[in-house]
Amino acid sequence: MKDADADSPSRLAQVAKELHKLADGIGSGKVQISGIDLTLSDFITLKVKQKMTGSKVMFDLKIQAKLVADDSGSTRKVTGKKSYAKGGDRPYGVKGLKKKYTGLWRMIASAIKKGDSPDVGIVRELQAISSKYAEIASPEWATLWHEHEGLVAGCVKAAQDGNFARADAILGEIGRGKKSCHKVYK
């Protein structure tokens, strides 16, 4: 949005309305983040920073609140404004899962490229992470993720059977699929 639009009363009213909505939610102890209803505990902190540079003023608000535990006694940490399925931030922990998956997959792909069968323990760990990742997959790309899982299983099976030419061909297919998926959904 252009700076001129940001100065208009309607934009000011929109920002104020959004802040009021957040304040009302915090005041009631009930907020919705990434499409998930959460209950806040009384432990909450607020830090406000204000800065003026040239003809602009910046307000940084940092609000941290502990969540009330659910029936199981666990709490969730969720970040973002929009639902993950609508292009918002990933649910908490997904980035770590994806990084772990990527590291394991690189070890498997490297072994296959060298003509070695991938370590069974690494393959099992990759499959476990892949299943967890599939559970939180955004509906828009969940089907592609399941196809990816099938290709990975086929690649590993081919390598374990000693058919490294087939495994290498599937590696290429996985790479192209990942690239096209990330182009659309990342």
ABEGO torsion letter per residue (X at the ends): XBAAAAABAAAAAAAAAAAAAAAAAAAAGBBBBGGBBBBBBABBBBBBBBBBBEABBBBBBBBBBBBBBBAAGBBBBBBEABBAAAGBBBBBGAAAAAAAAAAAAAAAAAAAAAGBBBBAAAAAAAAAAAAAAAAABBAAAAAAAAAAAAAAAAAAAAAAAGBAAAAAAAAAAAAAAAAAAAAAAX
